[in-house]
Amino acid sequence: MTELEKEKIISDVKKLIRDVPDFPKPGIIFKDIMPFLSDNRTFKNTIKYLASRYKDKNISKVIGIEARGFIIAAPLALEIGAGFVPVRKKGKLPYKTISVTYDLEYGTDTLQIHEDAVKKGENVIIVDDVLATGGTAKAVCELTKKLGGNVSEILMLIELEFLKGREKLKDYELFSLIKY
């Protein structure tokens, strides 16, 4: 894929991200990816572009973070020939899990992964739609390490740079398609 093709994909995605003011609370401008997801051509081209980053990287699993991360991670996993692994909030996975609790701006949250989802030594990509403060992605890195997996890269569709989430993830490779 040429640089011009990559730039076109990024431009197309940016045009389809909708700003929703005052959601989920006053003062926040929510980056809504639903118009992007509903545009078949742009969504397909974006997955193909992202997959080109990982085709020859020996990736065994693509971990999607609940819930919008699933939407990007699952087709990416198919495209690169890897398995898809969901990370969910506590109590949502049916089998034996391991957990990590992490701090939010307003409290704590707990994420879980099946205890057999990643095998020791497997290379994984962690995927979500938006990088904000970095706490969720860091927690998923911790879960991956507990299982013995190697985090090859963290992939975000959007990075909100002003929230400095990248700082929490400085020990990992991080790729964001779009930065605001």
Secondary structure, DSSP 8 states (H G I E B T S, - for coil): --HHHHHHHHHHHHHH-EEEET-SSTT-EEEE-HHHHH-HHHHHHHHHHHHHTTTTS---EEEEETTHHHHHHHHHHHHHT-EEEEEEETT--SS-EEEEEEEETTEEEEEEEETTSS-TT-EEEEEEEEESSSHHHHHHHHHHHHTT-EEEEEEEEEE-GGG-HHHHTTTS-EEEEEE-
